[in-house]
Amino acid sequence: MDDRIYDLEERLTVFAARVVVFVDRMPSSPAGRYYGGQLLRSGGSPAMHYGEAQGAESDKDFIHKCGIALKELKESTVNLRVQLLSGLMPKTDADLVWLIQECNELVKIVGKIISNKKRKGRS
């Protein structure tokens, strides 16, 4: 059986929760505090912005809120890659590997949702 979560809001929420657990394990060095704090903000906000988008007042509002979620996911991707490349967190860390993979998938999904909504609006 496939254990993947297809509810996007749930996936974003699980991603945010796993970011919290991951950041709590990061080193308390200046770099760890900096990148950890940034990741908490950028990794947690997409779930909330997507949740807001579900109550959007228009297609334009929906696209805007999803666009913010997408920007935050892209920021999280870069943050995680910096951690990987710098060795801040070991590249063998299973949570780091999962977060990078999930974040990349979420960027594609949210980007496609925005693209589809824009295309639908032009039809």
N, C-alpha and C positions, 0 to 999 in steps of 0.2 A: 504494500500500500504506500502511496506517495504521502509523505508527511508535510509537504510544502503548504504554506499558508497562502491562500488566494485572496483573502480579504486584505486589501492594501492598507487600510487603517490599522488593522491588527499587525501586519508585517512591520509597519512603521513604528508602532508602539513597542513591539518586541525588539526591534533594532535599538530604539531609545533606551529601553531597559538594559539591554546588553552593553550599551555604551556606558551606562552608569556603573555597572559591575566592573567593566574593563578599566575605566578611569580610576576607580577605587584601588586597583592593583598597580597603577603606574607609580614610578619612582617619585619621591618628593623633592627631587632636584629642581632647580629653576626651570629647566626644559620640560620636565615632567609636569610641573604645576602649570606652565604656560600652555602646552599642547593639550593637557588634560582639561583645563578650564575651557579652552576653545572648543574642544570636542564635545564637552557636555552641552554647550550652547548649540553648536551646529548639528549635533547628532540627535538632540532631543526635540528641536523645534519642528522638523518636518511632520511628525505625527500630529502636532497641535495645529500647524497650518493646514494640513490636509483635512483634519477634523473641522476646522473653520470653513474650508472650501465646500464641505457637504451642506452647509447652510448658506451658501453664496446667494446673493440677491440677483445675480445675472450671470450669463456666460463669461462676461468680461471680468467680473469679480472672482468667479471660479478660477479662471486662467491666471489671474493675478496672484491669488492665494497659493495655487499649485506652483506658480513660478517661484515664489519665495521658498517653498519647500524644496524645489529643485536646486535653487542656489545654495541652500544650506546643505543639501546632500552632496553637492559638488565640493563645497568647502570641506566637508567631512572626509571625502575621498582623498583630497590633497593632504589633509592632516594625517590621516592614517598612512599614506604613502611616505610622508616625511618621517613618521615614527619608524616605519619599516626600513627605509633607506639609511636613517641615522643610527639605527640600532637602539633607539630609545626603548623599544620593546622588541624582544627577540623575534626574528622572522619565523621561528618554530612555534610561537605562541598561537595556539588553536583559536583563541578568541580574536586575535588580530587578523588572522587569515579569514575567519568567518565574517568579521565586520567589513573587511575590504571587499569580499565577494558579494555580500548582501548589499552593501552600499552601491556597488557598481550596478547590480540588478535593479535596485530601487531607482537609480538615476535614469536607467533606460525606461522603466515602467512609467514613472512620472512624466518624463519627457514625451513619451508616446501619448499619454493621456492629454497633455497640453496640445500636442500636434493634432491629434484627432479632434479635439474640441474646437481648435481654430479652423480646421478644415471644414468641420460641420457648420460652423458659423458663416463660412463663405458660400456654402451651397444654397 
